[in-house]
Amino acid sequence: MQEIIAQRVKILILVTAVLISFLAGILTLWLNLPKAFGGQLAPQMAQQGGRYQIAGCDSNSAWIIDTVLGDVFIIYANGKWKEVGSIMDEKKRIKK
């Protein structure tokens, strides 16, 4: 009878330890959420080798940079686009 009680106590201690570890892991994830977009997103890596980046946008257009070639484009909300130049030209224009 003593052996059965001792075995049940060991199982109870083991289950309690597993539950505490599980809850501690969830609490750690909950407290370390990123603050971007209200803090509801899990941490994510940026896409590796992404060719295009959005440099800026408003309600009518977006500036897109081709990171491989260094070209800059403006894409308008109506679907039209135009090539503005290279990133170095834009960098010089902004400095003036």
Stockholm file with secondary structure:
# STOCKHOLM 1.0

chainA/1-96         MQEIIAQRVKILILVTAVLISFLAGILTLWLNLPKAFGGQLAPQMAQQGGRYQIAGCDSNSAWIIDTVLGDVFIIYANGKWKEVGSIMDEKKRIKK
#=GR chainA/1-96 SS CHHHHHHHHHHHHHHHHHHHHHHHHHHHHHHTCCCGGGGCSCCCCCCTTCCEEEEEECSSEEEEEETTTTEEEEEETTSCEEEEEEHHHHHHHHHC
#=GC SS_cons        CHHHHHHHHHHHHHHHHHHHHHHHHHHHHHHTCCCGGGGCSCCCCCCTTCCEEEEEECSSEEEEEETTTTEEEEEETTSCEEEEEEHHHHHHHHHC
//
